[in-house]
Amino acid sequence: MALNPQLFPNGMPVPFVNEIFVLARDGVEFEIDKIPGTQGGTVKARGTIYLSNIRMVFVANKPVENFVAFDMPLLYVHDEKFNQPIFFCNNISGHVDPVVPDNEHRALYSTHSFKILFKEGGCGTFVPLFFNLIASVRQYNQHARAEAQPRMDPLQAAQTPVDDMMRHAYVDPNDPTRIFLQQPNSEPQLRRRTYQSHNAANQI
């Protein structure tokens, strides 16, 4: 996980080298715990989820205190589950391990619990694509077991082939998810190389 990753002015996440964005889903509510600098540590916000071959990124419609966006590497996500409660909206819950800076100790960072609630429309496109992609990432990067290893490079997921999965994706007409048939980034020369957001080597 990384709090407030780099975004373009339109809210789209600045991509990593070899990152391919698969979809964007508006109208979701996102819950995440253990966010420093927020009251109680838990944030709930409405916004958009972006899914790529490397990560999920939630971008809030409006900032909540110091919280604007949240980045979850797929190789660090575990215990993910699709929930269909009777009286509440469908959601995906799970845990994500933190992206620990190279010069800091893993023990200083806690695993986060997250929930993605589908408040507007169905989720028949998003849910299968999410679970298929995360399974493909784990299979292709076999050293990533069900529980992600904290020191593994999250950008290894970029090696996962996603083209075939995208060609055979089922599109649910009740799900407002937008699938990217071509990459939405208007500035392809701007690419991040590392999760260390304060490093000048992030961009080329």
C-alpha positions as CSV (number, residue, x, y, z in Angstrom):
1,M,0.0,0.0,0.0
2,A,1.0,3.6,-0.5
3,L,-0.9,6.6,0.6
4,N,-1.5,9.4,-1.9
5,P,0.3,8.0,-5.0
6,Q,1.1,10.4,-7.8
7,L,-1.9,11.4,-9.9
8,F,-2.4,13.4,-13.1
9,P,-4.6,16.5,-12.8
10,N,-7.6,14.5,-14.1
11,G,-7.2,12.1,-11.2
12,M,-5.8,9.2,-13.2
13,P,-2.8,7.5,-11.5
14,V,0.6,8.2,-12.9
15,P,1.6,4.8,-14.3
16,F,4.7,2.7,-13.6
17,V,7.0,1.4,-16.3
18,N,5.1,-1.5,-18.1
19,E,1.9,-0.8,-16.2
20,I,-1.3,-1.6,-18.1
21,F,-4.6,-0.1,-16.8
22,V,-7.4,-2.7,-17.1
23,L,-10.5,-0.8,-15.9
24,A,-11.9,2.1,-13.9
25,R,-15.0,1.9,-11.7
26,D,-16.8,5.0,-10.5
27,G,-19.4,5.2,-7.7
28,V,-17.7,3.1,-5.1
29,E,-17.2,3.7,-1.5
30,F,-13.8,2.7,-0.1
31,E,-13.0,2.0,3.5
32,I,-9.4,1.6,4.8
33,D,-8.0,1.5,8.3
34,K,-4.7,2.6,9.9
35,I,-4.3,5.8,7.9
36,P,-1.9,8.2,9.8
37,G,-3.1,11.7,10.3
38,T,-6.8,10.9,10.2
39,Q,-9.3,10.9,13.0
40,G,-9.5,7.4,14.3
41,G,-7.2,6.1,11.6
42,T,-10.1,4.8,9.4
43,V,-11.2,6.6,6.2
44,K,-14.4,6.2,4.3
45,A,-14.6,8.0,0.9
46,R,-16.5,7.9,-2.4
47,G,-14.6,7.8,-5.6
48,T,-13.1,5.7,-8.4
49,I,-11.2,2.4,-8.3
50,Y,-8.5,1.9,-11.0
51,L,-7.3,-1.6,-11.6
52,S,-4.0,-2.4,-13.5
53,N,-1.7,-5.4,-13.9
54,I,0.3,-4.1,-10.9
55,R,-2.2,-2.5,-8.5
56,M,-5.5,-1.1,-7.5
57,V,-5.7,2.6,-6.9
58,F,-8.6,4.3,-5.2
59,V,-9.0,8.0,-5.9
60,A,-11.4,10.0,-3.7
61,N,-13.9,12.4,-5.3
62,K,-13.1,14.8,-2.4
63,P,-10.1,14.6,0.0
64,V,-10.7,13.4,3.5
65,E,-8.3,15.3,5.7
66,N,-4.9,14.3,4.2
67,F,-6.3,11.3,2.3
68,V,-6.6,11.8,-1.5
69,A,-5.8,8.3,-3.0
70,F,-4.6,4.9,-1.9
71,D,-2.5,2.4,-3.8
72,M,-2.7,-1.3,-3.3
73,P,-0.1,-3.6,-5.1
74,L,-1.8,-6.8,-6.2
75,L,1.1,-8.9,-4.9
76,Y,0.5,-7.4,-1.4
77,V,-3.3,-8.1,-1.3
78,H,-4.5,-11.2,0.5
79,D,-7.6,-12.6,2.2
80,E,-9.7,-10.9,-0.5
81,K,-13.4,-11.9,-0.5
82,F,-16.6,-11.0,-2.4
83,N,-19.4,-10.4,0.0
84,Q,-23.2,-10.3,-0.8
85,P,-25.0,-9.2,2.3
86,I,-28.8,-9.3,2.4
87,F,-29.4,-5.7,3.5
88,F,-26.3,-3.9,2.3
89,C,-24.5,-3.5,-1.0
90,N,-22.1,-6.0,-2.5
91,N,-18.5,-5.5,-1.6
92,I,-15.0,-6.8,-1.8
93,S,-13.0,-7.0,1.5
94,G,-9.5,-8.0,2.2
95,H,-6.1,-7.0,3.6
96,V,-3.1,-5.3,2.0
97,D,0.5,-5.2,3.3
98,P,2.3,-1.8,3.3
99,V,5.0,-0.8,0.9
100,V,7.9,-0.3,3.3
101,P,10.5,2.3,2.2
102,D,14.0,0.6,1.8
103,N,15.4,2.6,4.7
104,E,12.7,1.7,7.2
105,H,11.8,-1.4,9.3
106,R,8.8,-3.6,8.4
107,A,7.7,-3.7,12.0
108,L,6.9,0.0,12.0
109,Y,4.1,-0.7,9.4
110,S,0.8,-2.5,9.9
111,T,-1.3,-4.5,7.5
112,H,-4.4,-2.6,6.4
113,S,-8.0,-3.9,6.1
114,F,-9.9,-2.6,3.1
115,K,-13.4,-2.7,1.7
116,I,-14.7,-1.7,-1.7
117,L,-18.5,-1.2,-1.7
118,F,-20.4,-1.1,-5.0
119,K,-22.9,1.7,-4.3
120,E,-24.0,2.4,-7.9
121,G,-24.9,-0.4,-10.3
122,G,-23.9,-4.0,-10.5
123,C,-20.4,-5.5,-10.2
124,G,-20.6,-8.4,-12.7
125,T,-17.8,-7.0,-14.8
126,F,-15.5,-5.7,-12.0
127,V,-15.6,-8.7,-9.6
128,P,-14.6,-11.5,-12.2
129,L,-11.9,-9.3,-13.7
130,F,-10.5,-8.5,-10.2
131,F,-10.4,-12.1,-9.1
132,N,-9.0,-13.4,-12.4
133,L,-6.3,-10.7,-12.5
134,I,-5.2,-11.3,-8.9
135,A,-5.1,-15.1,-9.5
136,S,-3.1,-14.6,-12.7
137,V,-0.6,-12.3,-10.9
138,R,-0.1,-14.8,-8.2
139,Q,0.2,-17.7,-10.6
140,Y,2.7,-15.9,-12.8
141,N,4.7,-14.7,-9.8
142,Q,4.6,-18.0,-8.0
143,H,6.8,-16.9,-5.1
144,A,3.9,-14.7,-4.1
145,R,1.8,-17.1,-2.0
146,A,-1.7,-16.4,-0.6
147,E,0.0,-14.0,1.8
148,A,2.3,-11.6,0.1
149,Q,5.9,-11.4,1.2
150,P,6.5,-7.9,2.5
151,R,9.9,-7.3,0.8
152,M,8.9,-8.6,-2.6
153,D,9.0,-5.9,-5.4
154,P,5.4,-5.1,-6.2
155,L,6.4,-4.1,-9.7
156,Q,7.1,-7.8,-10.6
157,A,3.4,-8.1,-11.3
158,A,4.0,-6.1,-14.5
159,Q,5.3,-9.3,-16.0
160,T,1.8,-10.9,-15.8
161,P,0.2,-11.3,-19.3
162,V,-3.2,-9.6,-19.2
163,D,-4.1,-9.3,-22.9
164,D,-5.8,-12.6,-23.3
165,M,-7.8,-12.1,-20.1
166,M,-9.0,-8.7,-21.3
167,R,-10.1,-10.2,-24.7
168,H,-12.3,-12.7,-22.9
169,A,-13.7,-10.5,-20.2
170,Y,-17.5,-10.6,-19.6
171,V,-19.1,-7.2,-19.7
172,D,-22.2,-6.9,-17.4
173,P,-24.6,-4.3,-18.8
174,N,-25.6,-3.4,-15.2
175,D,-22.0,-2.7,-14.2
176,P,-20.8,0.8,-15.0
177,T,-17.1,-0.3,-15.0
178,R,-15.1,1.2,-17.9
179,I,-12.7,-1.3,-19.5
180,F,-9.6,0.3,-21.1
181,L,-9.2,-1.0,-24.7
182,Q,-6.4,1.5,-25.1
183,Q,-4.3,3.1,-22.4
184,P,-5.9,6.3,-21.0
185,N,-2.6,8.0,-20.2
186,S,-2.2,11.1,-22.4
187,E,1.5,11.5,-21.3
188,P,3.1,8.2,-22.1
189,Q,6.6,9.6,-21.5
190,L,5.8,10.1,-17.8
191,R,6.4,6.7,-16.0
192,R,7.3,5.9,-12.5
193,R,10.0,3.4,-11.8
194,T,9.7,2.8,-8.1
195,Y,7.2,3.0,-5.2
196,Q,9.6,5.4,-3.3
197,S,7.5,8.5,-4.0
198,H,10.0,11.1,-2.7
199,N,12.8,9.9,-5.0
200,A,13.6,11.9,-8.1
201,A,14.2,8.6,-9.9
202,N,10.4,7.9,-9.9
203,Q,9.9,9.5,-13.3
204,I,11.6,9.6,-16.6
